[in-house]
Every structure is written in C-alpha cells, then in structure tokens.
C-alpha cells in the first residue's frame, strides 16, 4: 500500500507545481500585455493616431518581435488598446449614473465626463474610432462595445425612472442607443472642429437630451422642473391635456 501511495503523492505534487508555474506564467503575460498597452497609449499621445509598431516598440523599450510574442498581430493590440480606453471612460462614467441632483445636473455631469475624456485623449480616441491601425477585421469592436455598455447603463436608469412614474418603459433601449449615438457623433464633430467650448457643447447637448425626456413626460401629462432635485413624491404635477381637464388639475393641486 505504501509503495503505491508514494508515487501517487509525487505525481499530485508535480501536477500542483506545474499548475502553479502555468498560473505564474499566465499572470506574467497578462502583466506584460498591460505594460505594452500603456506604452502604446503613451506612443499614441506622442506620435498621433497614425503611430506605427516601431514607435510603440521604442516607447515600450523592446523590439517588435517581443511585442508580437504578446499580441498575435496589430489588430490584437488595437483591440487591447480600445478595451483600455473603454475601461478608462467607464471608470469616469460609472459612478455618475448613481449620483443624485437635478435632471440637468445629472445630464451635464455625464456629458462633461465623456467630452472631457475625449478632449484629454484626442489621439487615442481617433486611434480607436478610425481603426486605421488594425490590419485585419477585429474580433470585437471597442467602439460598439463602449456604446453598448453606456447605452445599457442609461437604459436601466431611464427604465426604472419611467416605471416609477407609471409610464411605458418599452422604448428605453432604442432611445438610449440613439442618445449615445448622438453624443458620440457630436463629440466627433467637436473634436475635429473645436468651434465652440466644451462647456457650450455640453449645454447644447444637455438641452437636446432634456427636451427629449421632457417631451415623453409631457405626453403623459407630467411636468418636471429640470433644475429642481428629483423627488418623485413632490416634484411631479399633472398638466391639462388628454389625461385631465383644468378642473382636475386644480383638484390635484388642492389635494
């Protein structure tokens, strides 16, 4: 019995050591990939969206063959950089979805965070959006993924909000994707033209978005002051229209 058990324990121990080595190697490769992605971001900032592999390798302090040991090709590196940019943006946006304040404050905070990020990293934004660096069709589109994440977050908030108000929330998903697309297109235009300040663009976009929300609410007979904190118990009032008469509104106000 002891003769058999010793080899079994030895095999198990050797397997555990092999698993540990593989895990350390996997972690090492992940760390190196992350270092090379950050080096690429720095190279893009220095050389622009048309940066080449030679410039990236020089920034990373390695040769191109070393880069290609960690990325299968340029498109693989492109996707990794796009994912880095998406995570950066979401780190800035994610907490804002849950902050309180007036409707205008909440809308402006999200817009300003988005526009502030692309203003801070204009060449990185162009690198990801223009996709000129990718040398083949990519396995995933960082831009589409980013828009989907933001739109889904917005959909959840708008959906919960409309349901609390007793309104139909069935259209929040296409509505959210449309708003995100509008903001991205406006950001593209602004980044190239720079014909107005970021604050002015934020104001214009905030107005457009609020008017869209306000139109949906008014069609249901609800009015909300965009400059007052949201209090679903006190800040809503019915307005005359298809849903009630002026006499009904007076009764609501007296109640």
Buried (B, 14 or more C-beta within 10 A) or exposed (E): EEEEEEEEEEEEEEEEEEEEEEEEEEEEEEEBBEBBBBBBBBBBBEBBBEBEBEBBBBBBEBEBEEBBEBBEEBBBBBBBBBBBBBBBBBEBBBEBBEEEEBBBBBBBBBBBBBBEBBBEBBBBBBBBBEBEBBEEEBEEBBBEBBBBBBBEBBBBBBBEBBEEBEBEBEBBBEBBBEBBEBBBEBBBEBBEEEEEEBEEBBBBBBEBBBEEBBEBBBEBBBEBEBEEEBEEEEBBEBBEEEEBEEEEBEEEEEE
